[in-house]
Amino acid sequence: MRDEVLRGYLIDFSEQHKLNTTEEAALFELFTAYCIVSRDYPDVGDIEDLIVGGSHDCGIDSVALFVNGQLVLESDAIDYLAKGGNLLDCHFVFIQSKTSSKFNAGEIATFLFGVRSFVEDTSVIPQNAALAEFRKLKDHLYSKSIKFSQNPRCSLYYVTAGTWTDDVHVKGRIDADLQAIRSKNLFSEVEFVPVDASRLRLLYQELRRKVAKEIEFTQHAVFPKIAGVRQAYIGVLPCKEFLKLITDSEGELQRSLFYENVRDFQGDNPVNQEIRATLASTVEQDKLPVLNNGVTIVARSVNQVGTTFRLQDYQIVNGCQTSHVIYRNKNRLNANTYVPVKLIEALDSELINKIIMATNRQTEVKVEAFEALRSFHKDLEEFYAHVDLGMDLRLFYERRSRQYSGTAVYQYQIVTMPFQLKCFVAVFLEEPHSTHRYYGEILEAYRRRVFQEKHSQWPYVVSTYAYKCVEDAIARGVVFARHSKYRYQLAFALRRSFGRTPDLMNRKATEEYCRKILDFVRNQRKCDERLVSIARILDGVCKTMLRAGQSQHSLRSLRSFTMAIHDSVSSRF
């Protein structure tokens, strides 16, 4: 790679995520997938789950499917999200990345042909196991097409370390291939997005920095003094000014700004159709502020100079539907179209929680929507931050998306709530086969067994460190890379090697048990030796179950696989 600045970004990305590869092409694949996917979906989790590159990859490096704003890796998650009267808003993302300094028409054609093959009923070219699994996921999604709010969107990103020049010959070939994909009528929208070095640098910069925007907010009134609120305003903001707040430097919608909003965008439901109709009418458009409840914005910092407001580190906690419809109709907006806005600068997390709850009570929401607001998570955050565990690696619990952006905390040190839930369910509830499921589904299924106020924080923290020990052993080559897909099983087995799970309601017994585990894993040599033994046990169980007719991909989601590991580890240690 010739771009030295981009190479520096790769190094920073590798350090932030503590990656186990130094090979430039493989690192670049992970980097591009992170930059593109995390811009819109900040809680994507393990980027490695998206990588399909290798032999028979059809010219595709990464594939992602998002349903109602959630990354979907298993068909069970689609079934969960489609329950009841829920509509599905779906988005396919395909990525090909090259470290070369130019956009090669032949390689782009290979990528687009690979996507064409993917959307066919049967692949016309050989495909590897990872792509085959995504194809099964795609087929299962389309079996639920009656639930689509509209046909899925499809975004194709071709990334190089060069410069995009709008070459007419390259664009002509791209247009022909895109037309072939569109002709399948599987997608409501198909877009090809060239990403060159300068755009890729900008994407990474925006992900690493706290969001900061300036607007002209002339029509506003000041709230009286409120305890816990530094300042607050209410008024109407021109929709064109509001667009500055919800779009990035390229004019794309920043979906990460709606993370604290308890509802995903609901597509073309009746309410959103009414908002769209108002914006589509030149006669009715100026009535938007009296027909709409508007949006609520909570910011960590608001600086006012005259009528210019600079917002930093902010979230739109209510108004997701209005924001999306305004964005989708941005070309119809005139200068006299306003949206009601409530702008609050607050640092008190409990007050922010109350604001989120109060502004999102209109309709029923998912079980996971208000989970982060419970006091248990505040206590767990404090535990991670202040209890001396004697571990070389310090971890931080992230209750709110990107709350550690702009700090000295590395990405690999951050424990998100979905990740914490999976670690605890795998390691202490002894069900690693359930971790492939969607976060909300897991939370609903284990509601009475996780995040209980009477629980000690110790097993939650230890479950995470057990997983991190496994990750580290894989990164250092102590455990083979092929075991990576069984990280949760290995973490469960490591904990199980210390005996049966104590009564989690017995705080004293639980703490003693957890301290024993932490004391052991601090000794890297002993921990490595045990993980090697456990990996051999796992290999033996895999071979037995594969001979019995199970598929390699299905093993990690089988309860029988977990039980076989449990019995083998129990008899060995």
TORDREN-763187 format. One record per residue: residue in one letter; x, z, y of N, C-alpha, C in turn. Coordinates in steps of 0.02 Angstrom, whole numbers, plus 50000, padded with zeros to 5 digits. Each point is the difference from the previous one (the first is absolute). Last residue first. Example, Ala and Ser with C-alpha at 12.3 -4.5 7.8 and 13.67 -1.06 7.14 Angstrom:
<sites>
S506425035449888500425000350059499615003750055;A500154999649714499555000050059500455000050060;
</sites>
This chain:
<sites>
F494475172648371500265005250046499625006649992;R499494980749861500734999350011500285005650042;S497654997349947500365001549938500764999850009;S498564994450182499875007049980500385001949938;V500064977650075500405004350044499915007349979;S498694984149887500714999049984500445004650042;D497664999750040500155003049935500744999449983;H499244989850201499905007350002500215003249935;I499914976650010500595002650036499975007650001;A498144989549912500574999049955500655002650031;M498035000050130499975005249948500584999449952;T499754983450169500175006650029500035005349946;F499224979149935500714999550015500255006750028;S497714997349965500345000949936500764999650009;R498564995250183500055007249987500385001449935;L500354977850156499675002649939500105007549993;S500944983650164499325002250019499625002849940;R502254991049988500025005350050499315002450021;L500294981849838500245006549977499925005450053;S499514975350013499465005049995500255007049986;H501444980250012499725001750066499505005749996;Q501014991149801500495003550041499705002350066;S498394997549787500404995650043500465004150044;Q499055006249743499895000950071500444995250040;G499975002949752499604994850031499845000950073;A501465012549838499305001249982499524995150035;R502345000550044499914997749931499285000749977;L500575008450209500024992850002499914997049931;M500185023350023499354997650023499984992450005;T502035010749935499475001749952499344997050021;K501834998250148500094995649941499445001249949;C500075014250190499824993050018500034995549939;V500775022149977499274999850003499764992950016;G502315003950005499745000549932499254999649998;D501075000650209500134993749966499725000049929;L499915020150122499514995150026500104993249966;I501565016849952499365001749970499474994850021;R502074998350101500044997949930499355001449964;A500225007850219499944992750000500034997249929;I500405023050032499294998550009499884992549998;S502235007749995499655001849938499264998250003;V501254997350194500234995149950499655001349934;L499665015450171499634993950012500204994549952;R501165020549993499325000849976499604993650010;E502205000750083500005000349927499295000649973;D500295000950234500124993349974499984999949923;C499865020850108499394996250011500074992949972;K501885014249998499505002249952499364995950005;R501684995650158500244998249933499485001949948;Q499645006150228499884992949986500214998149930;N499085022650110500604998249963499924992949976;R498205009150109500555000150049500664998249966;V498005002949875500124993250024500524999950056;F499345021349903500304995549949500184993350031;D498875016050132500675002549985500364995349951;L497734995950046500434998150056500725002349988;I498375006549842500114992849999500484997850054;K499335022449997500424998649942500164992549995;R498475007450163500695001750019500484998549943;C497694997749958500264994650042500725001350022;Y498865016849876500084994049958500324994350041;E499395019650114500565001449956500164993849957;E498084999050138500624999850039500615001249956;T497885002149900500134993050018500664999550039;A499165021349946500264996749940500194992850015;K498985012150176500655002949982500314996449940;R497804994150072500514997750047500695002649981;N497744993949870500455005849999500624998250041;M498364983949960499695004950043500415006550003;L500574981749857500154998350070499675004750049;D500925003549745499355000150034500134999050075;P501894989749846499695006650012499314999250030;T501254982249831499815001250070499705006950008;R501794994849801499314998850019499885001650074;G502524993549931499475003949970499324998550029;F502114989150054500085007150017499435004349973;S500094976049984500565002549960500155007450015;R498374987050121499755002649937500565002849956;R500524989150207499685006550011499775003149934;L500894978649986500525004550025499705006950012;A498544982649943500375002449942500565004850020;F498714989550172499585004649960500405003049942;A501054983450124499955006150040499575005249964;L500164978749902500645003649995499995006550039;Q498134985750015500055002849932500645004049992;Y499694988250200499565005849998500015003249930;R501274980250033500275005550040499565006349995;Y500094976549891499755006249970500245006250039;K500654977450053499264999649998499695006349971;S502384997450006499735001050067499235000049999;H501684996249819499585005950000499645001050066;R501624982849960499384998449965499515005949997;A502245001650091499514997350047499344998349966;F501605019649898499984992750008499454997850048;V501365023250019499434997649960499934992650015;V501765008550102500005004949946499454998349950;G500574988650215500134997049935500045004849942;R499435003150242500715000949982500174997149932;A497754999350083500424996850051500745000449983;I498435011449864499944992849990500464996350049;A499855023150023500344998549937499984992549985;D498795008250185500715000350013500404998249938;E497655001749982500194994350042500754999750011;V499155018849889499954994149958500224993850039;C499845019950117500565000449954500014993949954;K498175002650145500604997950036500625000349956;Y497965008349913499974992750007500634997450035;A499775023049986500104997349932500004992350002;Y499485011650198500725000049986500144997449929;T497745002350063500324994750040500754999749985;S498765017249901499804993649971500324994250037;V500305021850085500404998849941499814993449966;V498725007350186500684998250021500434998349939;Y497855007749958499954993650036500704997650019;P499745021449900499964994449952499944993250034;W500115019950143500604998749960499914994149951;Q498365010850154500294993650020500584997949953;S497825015149924500655000750032500254993050019;H497335005249975500614997649968500625001950041;K497675003750062500325005449963500644997849965;E498614984650122500255004950048500375005749964;Q499924974949901499575005850003500315005450044;F500654976149922499955002250069499515005850009;V499574989249771500574998750044499865002750070;R498435000549814500635002149969500614999050044;R497624993450035499985007249987500665002749972;R499724976250052499815003950059500045007549988;Y500534978449873500345006449991499835005050056;A499054977649990500005002049930500295007149990;E500024989650216499315001449979499985002849929;L502064992750085499785006050035499305002049980;I500884979849916500345005749970499755006550032;E499214980050092499725001049933500325006149966;G500854992950208499345003050008499665001449934;Y502134988749999500045006950024499315003450005;Y500424980249822499955000550074499955007350020;R501214994749766499354999250031500045000850076;H501785003349835499934993050022499364998850038;T500645021149896500304998950066499944992850023;S499345011649785499484999050051500284997850067;H501305006049801499654993749987499464998650052;P501275020749989500344994550035499684993249990;E499395025849960499624993849993500344994350039;E500355025549989500214996649940499614993649986;L500085017250183499374999149964500114995849937;F501875004350135499715006549983499324999549966;V501284980050059500495004949977499685006549978;A498714980750087500444997949945500385005949971;V498635003550189499584998149943500434998249940;F501125004350202499715006149974499574998549938;C500954981750117500525004249969499705006249967;K498574985850125500214997049936500535004249965;L499285006950215499465000649951500214997249932;Q501464997350181499985006949978499475001049946;F500114979150105500585001049956500015007149973;P498354994550161499874996649936500575001049950;M500335009250218499495003549961499834996449935;T502474997250099499324998750024499495003649956;V502675003850061499525000749945499304998950029;I502744994250073499315001150019499555000049938;Q502414995150012499875007250004499265001750012;Y500944977649996499985002749932499905007649999;Q500224988150208499384998249966499965003249931;Y501445012550189500024993649964499354998849963;V500485014850231499795000449930500024993049969;A500415006850235500594999149958499835000349926;T498204990850186500385006149988500604998549956;G498244984250063500405001650058500395006549994;S497934998649846500314994150032500395002250061;Y498615013949850500735000950007500354993850027;Q497645001149955500125005550046500755001350009;R498614982749869500564998750046500135005750049;S497765003049879500414994049992500524999550055;R499125023849921499754994550041500484994149996;R500455019349874499275000350000499704994150038;E502405005149875499704996150054499245000149994;Y502335015049919499314998149982499674996750060;F502685002149918499535001650053499314997349981;L502645007549883499414995850003499525002450055;R502805001149916499455003350034499424995150008;L502265003149830499534995450031499435003950032;D501615012349886500394995850046499554995250039;M499105024149911500114993149976500404996150053;G499045023450003500684999349974500164993149975;L498005009750113499964998749929500694999249968;D498705010850228500654998049975499984999449924;V497994997250192500235003949942500654997249974;H498774989950189500335006450016500245004149940;A498824977450006500445000250059500425006350004;Y498344996149826500554995149995500505000950057;F498085013150014500415002149943500604995349992;E498344994750160500425005650022500475002249944;E498404983949947500474997250048500495005350024;L498225006949867500494996549960500544996850044;D498165010450104500435005049969500554996749958;K498384986050094500405002950054500495005249971;H498434991149856500534995150014500445002250058;F498095012949934500505000049947500594995550018;S498005001450135500555004550016500545000149947;R498474978050051499925006549970500625004350012;L499674976450061499815004950051499955007049972;A500434979549873500595002050038499855005550051;E498234989749869500445004449961500585002650041;F498034984950050500175005950039500505004649965;A499294978949899500064998750071500255006050040;E499484996049754500685001250023500074999950076;V497934995649883500205006849986500695001650029;K498494981250121500305001149934500245007149993;V497954996150166500674997149993500275001849931;E497484998150152500385002749944500674996549995;T498945000450242499784997949934500455003149947;Q500225006550232499384996150003499734998249931;R502025013150086499475003149962499374995849994;N502324999450119499894995949940499465003049955;T500925009750207499854993050019499874995549940;A500565023449976499414999750044499814992850016;M501975004749872499395001849963499384999050043;I502114996650100499894995049948499355001349963;I500705016150156499794993850034499844994649949;K500905020149920499315000950022499734993850035;N502285000349938499574999949941499265000550019;I501595002950168499954992949981499564999249939;L500505021850067499534996950046499914992649983;E501615011549880499345002449981499464997150046;S502294995750046499774996349941499305002249979;D501184999950246499755004849952499684996349941;L500794989150198500545001549954499795004749944;A498834980650183499965006549968500585000849951;E498634982950190500695002049982499975007149973;I498094979050025500175007149997500735000949983;L497864981550076500725000549990500215007350007;K497764982349963500165007050012500745000849981;V498284977850067500615003049971500045007350019;P498304975649993500075007150018500605003049963;V499884974050074499845004249943500085007350021;Y499554973850128500325006549995499795003549935;T500104974750142499765003349940500395006449990;N500314982350171499515005150017499705003549939;A501614981549995500325005550038499525005750015;N499604985149779500124998350071500255006250036;L499984990349727499945005250049500114997450071;R500174988749779499364999550034499945004750059;N501864998849844499994993850038499354999050039;K500375018749850500415000650061499984993750043;N498915009249785499664995850050500394999750065;R500735012949813499814993849967499644995250048;Y500645021850076500594996049983499804993249971;I498295015550041500284997650063500614995549987;V499075010849816499574994650022500244997250067;H501155018649910500104994049958499574994250025;S499735021050106500674997250013500114993549962;T498015012849962500004996750065500664996550014;Q499885013149806499574994149994500004996050066;C501175020749993500334994949959499594993649997;G499695022550114499924993450031500334994449963;N500865025650007499314997849992499924993550038;V502115009749985499705004349949499264998549990;I502404988750084499294999150015499625003549946;Q502565005850092499574997649946499304999150027;Y502815002950097499285000950003499654997149939;D502395002250124499835003349937499265001649998;Q500484993950237500525000049947499765003949940;L499164986950251499835004049941500564999549949;R499524995950279500454998649945499855004849943;F498664989550233500075005249950500484997649945;T499184994250272500374997849942500105006049953;T499005000550221499524997949949500354997349937;G501355016550144499464996350031499474998449947;V501715008349877500274998550065499484995550035;Q500245016949765499604996250048500384999250064;N500345006049719500305000450066499624995450048;V499795012749743499674995550047500325001250069;S500365006649716500264999950068499624994850041;R499405005149778500465005650008500275000450070;A497534989749929500714998450010500415006350005;V497424988649925500375006250007500744998250001;I497454987250041500724999449989500325006850011;T497454987249952500345006250019500734999349980;V497794981950061500565002249958500285006650027;G497384987250014500684999750023500515002749951;N497474996150004500255006950008500735000250021;N498154980050060500515002049951500245007150014;L498464986750135499734999149933500465003049947;V500504999150235499395004149995499694999549930;P502024987850059500125007250011499375004449996;L499874975349973500345003649945500095007550015;K499034980950135499615006049982500355004249947;D500764978350084500155005350049499605006549986;Q499674980149865500665002949991500155005750048;E497994984749977499985006949976500675003550002;V499694976850066499515003850037500045007449983;T501324983949888500245000550069499535004150043;S500415001949730499514997850050500285000950071;A501135006949798499934992749996499544997350054;L500395023549967500604996950027499954992350001;T498245012649903500045001750071500604996550032;A499734998049768499504996050036500025001550075;R501375012949859500254993150005499514995650038;I499355021949951500545000150050500264992950011;E498425002649831499695000950066500535000150055;Q500714999249776499694993650019499685000450069;N500845019649904500544995850025499754993050018;V498475015149904500225002650064500544995450030;P499184995049779499514998750054500235002450069;N501964993649834499395003949988499534999050059;D502294989149928499414997650037499375003849979;G502365012549972499834992949996499374998350039;Q501175021949987499474998749952499784992749995;F502335016050059499564994950029499504997849947;D500855024249963500314993550005499524995350036;R499985027050036499694994249968500444993950008;V500585021650091499815001449931499664994149965;N502005001550190499284998749999499765000449928;E502305001950057499635006450007499254998950003;Y501474981149986500105004249941499605006450003;F500284980050152499355002649979500065004649939;L501824987750103499735004250053499345003349980;S501194983649866500265006849991499735004850054;R499604976149998499545003949959500225007249991;Q500404980450183500405005349969499545004749961;L499814972650077499685006549998500455005149964;E501064978850131499665001549937499715007150003;G501414988250168499284999250007499615001349937;E502405002650044499834993249982499244998750004;S501035021450041500324995550047499844992749986;D498185017049913500725000750005500284994750047;T497475012350007500394994449973500745001250009;I498215014650082499894999349928500374994149968;L500035006450240500115006249962499984998949925;K499534982650157500715001850004500165006149957;L497754992750029500364996149950500755001650001;F498575009050166499955003649937500384996349944;E499754989750210500505005450003500005003949935;K498394983650019500654996749998500575005050008;C497755007250018500174998549930500694996649996;P499425017250197499904992949984500224998549929;L499135024350057500624996250004499864992749986;V498725024950081499934993549967500644996150014;G499675027949978499854994550045499874993649961;I501125027349999499464996049972499844994550049;Y502125019349935499664995550045499434996549962;A501975022449995499514995749966499614996150051;Q502315018449948499604996050046499544995649960;R501135018449901500424999450060499644996050054;V498975015849800500044993050022500404999750064;G499475020749893500304995949947500084992750018;A498185013250133500535003449963500254995549943;I498984990450229499775001849933500585003249963;K499114991150267500515003249958499705002449935;P498734979550109500235006550026500505003149951;F499814973350012499665005849972500225006450035;V499994975150115500435005149968499565005549972;A499524972350036499895006650030500415005149960;H500034970950047500025006049958499855006350041;Q500594973050021499335002949999499995006149954;T502024987450025499775001550068499345003750001;F502124993549843499385003649986499715002350066;E502004983449881499705001450065499305002949987;I502245001549831499374996750017499815001750072;E502185001149797499765001250068499354996150012;K501475011249769499684994450036499795002150070;A501395007349749499945001550072499734993850035;V500645011749736499614995250039499955002350072;K502115006149841499335002350015499654994950044;R501954991749832499895003450063499285002550006;R500864987449812500455005850008499865003950063;L498824979749946499865004949947500415006350009;E500344981650145499355003050013499815005249947;Q502004987549973500055004350059499345003650012;Y500084983649834500325006249978500075004950058;L499104978650044499565003749956500305006749980;L501334985150125499485003050041499515004149957;R501674987349893500315005750036499475003750040;L499344980349896500105005349950500315006150033;R499754980550128499355003149988500065005849951;S501924987250045499805003750060499335003549990;A500864986049825500405006150010499765004050060;D498114984849895500734999050006500345006550017;V497604990649885500315005950030500764998850002;P497464985949966500734999949996500295006050037;V497544995249882500345003450055500764999549990;F497404989449921500714999949985500375002850061;E497335002849899500484999150055500714999949973;V497164998849935500674999249972500484998650057;E497295009949949500524998150048500674999549962;S498025004649885499664998750064500504997450052;F500204996849725500195004150057499614998050062;L499824989049786500055007049980500115004750059;N499824974549971499435003950027500005007249976;K501524979749967499755004049944499405004350020;S501304986750154499494996049964499725003849939;R501825008250137499355001050030499454996549961;I502244996749935499805006949986499305001350027;A500974979350048499875000349927499775007049981;Q500704996350220499354996849989499815000349926;L502135007450066499485004850019499314997149988;D501864985949967499955005049947499465005250015;A500464983750164499734996749941499915005149943;D501045007150200499284998950010499684996849938;I502375002950006499645006449993499254999050004;R501404981750043499995001649928499625006549987;G500324993750223499564995249967499945001449925;K501535012450133499315002150011499504995349965;V502304994649995499885006049960499275002150007;H500694982450134500014997949930499855005949953;V500225003650235499374996549984499984997949927;D501265021850110500174993249977499374996549975;D500485022750114499404995850001500144992849981;T501565019349996500044995150055499384995650006;W501195025249902499444995349990499964995450060;T502195013749895499564999250058499474994849985;G501445017249823500154994750048499525000150059;A500075012949787500425003050051500194994950053;T497644999949852500714998549994500375003750056;V497384998049865500475003650042500714997549989;Y497164995449966500654997349979500525002550049;Y497325006549921500575001150045500634997049969;L497144999249984500614997949967500585000450049;S497285009649957500574999150047500624998349960;C497125001449977500634998649965500544998650052;R497315012249964500484996550041500654999149960;P497445002649889500645003150021500394995550047;N497334998049998500544998549954500665003050025;Q497975013450078500144992850007500554998649949;S498975019549975499704999350066500094992850024;F499905007149736500424997950056499605000050065;K499225004949769500135005650045500404997950062;I499494985549815499355001650030500085005650052;S501824993049860499914996150062499335001350034;K501375008749798499595004350044499804996350064;S501444990449839499415001649959499515004550039;Y502114994150090499504994850009499395000949954;L501845015249983499715000550067499444994950008;H501274999249804499535005649999499665000850068;D501694983849979499414998049962499485005649998;K502095004750101499624995150039499354998049965;L501515013449883499695003950054499564995550044;K501304990049834499445003649969499625004150053;R501954989450071499484995049987499395003349968;F501935012950034499644998950063499454994849991;E501385003749816499595006050012499624999350066;A501544983249944499434999749954499545006050011;L502054999150115499504995550029499384999649956;A501785012749917499745003150061499474995750033;A501184991849808499505005249983499705003150062;N500914974950028500265006149969499455005249991;Q499704972449996500015005750045500245006249963;P499844970249987500135006649969500035005550053;I498454979150055500725000949989500125006949970;V497834992950056500264993649977500765000249989;S497925019349986500624998150034500264993549970;T497395006250009500575000849955500624997550035;D498105001150129499735003849944500545001549948;E500824996850251499674995949949499735004549945;V501355008050182499285000250012499624995449952;F502415001649994499725006849991499255000150006;S501234980250045499975001349928499685006849986;R500434994250223499474995749973499905001349925;V501805010650103499375003250019499404995949975;G502124990949967499935006049959499365003750016;F500604981750131499764997749935499915006049953;L500945004250209499294998450007499704997549934;F502345004550006499615006250013499264998550002;T501464981849989500005003749936499595006350005;A500364987750196499534996549956499955003549932;I501615007650152499335001950023499474996849955;E502204993949962499895006849977499315002650023;G500694978650074499925000049927499855006949973;A500514997150231499344997249984499885000249924;N501535017150144500094994349957499324997549976;F501105014950209499384999349963500044993549961;K502175016150076499554994550018499375000249958;S502015014349979499904999550072499564994150020;S500075016949767500304994150031499814999650073;T499235016049829500525002350047500334994150036;K497415002649899500654996949988500495002650052;S497325004849884500525001550049500664997049979;Q497095000449963500634997449975500535001150053;I497315009449938500614999950041500564996649960;F497095005350020500544997249960500614999350045;V497435013349992500624998750037500524997449951;F497105004450027500584998449959500604998550045;H497555013950030500544996450032500574999149950;C497155008850039500594998949958500514995550035;D497655016650009500374995950047500704999149971;L497455007949898500724999549993500294995150051;L497715017949979500244993150003500764999949999;N498125019249905500604998250039500154992649996;G498205014949899499864994450045500594997750041;G500395012249764499425000750044499884993850043;K502435000549911499445004149977499435000150051;A502274989250004499384996049999499395004149979;L502245008850006499844998050068499354996150004;Y500845006649787499845005950039499774998050070;D500774983149855499365002649977499785006050042;I502144991350039499484995350024499315002549981;A501835011649915499935001450072499474995450030;D500654997049774499585006150008499875001450074;S501504982649929499304998050005499545006050009;E502555000450092499655000349936499264998250010;L501545000950182500474998049947499674999849932;V499515000550289499705000449933500504997349950;L499845010450270500394996249952499715001149931;Q498495002350223500395003749951500394995249955;G498344994350177500585003250030500445003849953;N498074987449926499785005150048500595004150028;V500984986349832499275000249998499775005950043;F502344983649942499715005650036499244999350000;L502374990349867499284999350008499745006350033;A502524985649965499625006250012499274998250008;V502664989949921499284998950003499675006850013;S502634986450007499575005950004499274997950004;D501774983749962500385006349994499565006149997;I499784972349931499695005550037500415006349988;G500254977849893500214999650070499715005550043;C499694998749760499604994850035500174999550074;D501025013749816499615003450053499594995150041;H501674999449796499304997949997499565003650052;S502195012549988499884993849962499254998749997;G500455014550201500414999849939499874993549965;G498465016350183500544995249997500415000749937;V498105013150092499894996149939500564994949990;I499235024150151500504994949986499864996649933;L498815019250099499764993450024500464994349980;D500425023749959499414998049961499754993150018;E501775011250120500234996749938499414997849956;I499725013250201500044992750011500214996449936;D498715023750029500624997349973500014992450006;G498305011350162500325003449943500654996749980;V498264996050183500034995549943500345003249940;D499095006550238500095004349941500054995949936;P499684989850221500575004650005500125004449939;Y498974975750069499805004949950500555005349994;D500194981750153499285000749997499775005649955;R502334995950029499734999150068499255001350002;S501294999449797499925006550032499744999550072;V500524980249867499425003749973499875006450039;I501874985950059499374996350005499405004249979;C502235009049986499844998350069499324996750006;Y500835005149781499865006150040499784998250070;A500744982649861499365002549976499795006250040;T502134991350042499484995650027499315002449978;F501865011649913499965000850073499444995950029;L500554997949770499675006350014499885001050074;E501224981149935499324999449975499605006450015;F502304999850049499634996150049499274999149978;L501525010349853499855004550056499584996450052;A500814987349820499495004749977499795004850055;A501754985050047499374996349991499445004749977;E502235009050026499684998150062499334996549991;E501125019649851500014992749997499574997250056;T500275023249938500414997850056500054992450002;T498255021049896500304993449994500414998550063;N498555019649957500525000049948500304993149990;L498855014450223499894995049948500594999649952;K499065014550201500455002049947499924995449940;H498944999450225499615000349939500425001949939;Q500944998050222499365003450011499635001249935;E502004987150000500135007250008499365003950009;S499854976649986500245002649936500135007550005;F499424988650198499435000349953500215003049934;D501694995850157499585005550022499405000949953;I501374981549963500375006249984499585006150019;L499174979150061499975000849927500345006449979;Y500154993550224499335002549985499925001249925;G501984989950073499995007050020499335003349986;R500204976949969500375003549948500035007550014;L499104986250164499545000749944500335003649941;V501354994750183499505005050020499515001349943;E501604982849974500315006749994499515005550020;D499714974649898499745004150055500245007249992;R500444982849836500424999450059499795004650057;M499915000749716499585000050060500445000050062;
</sites>
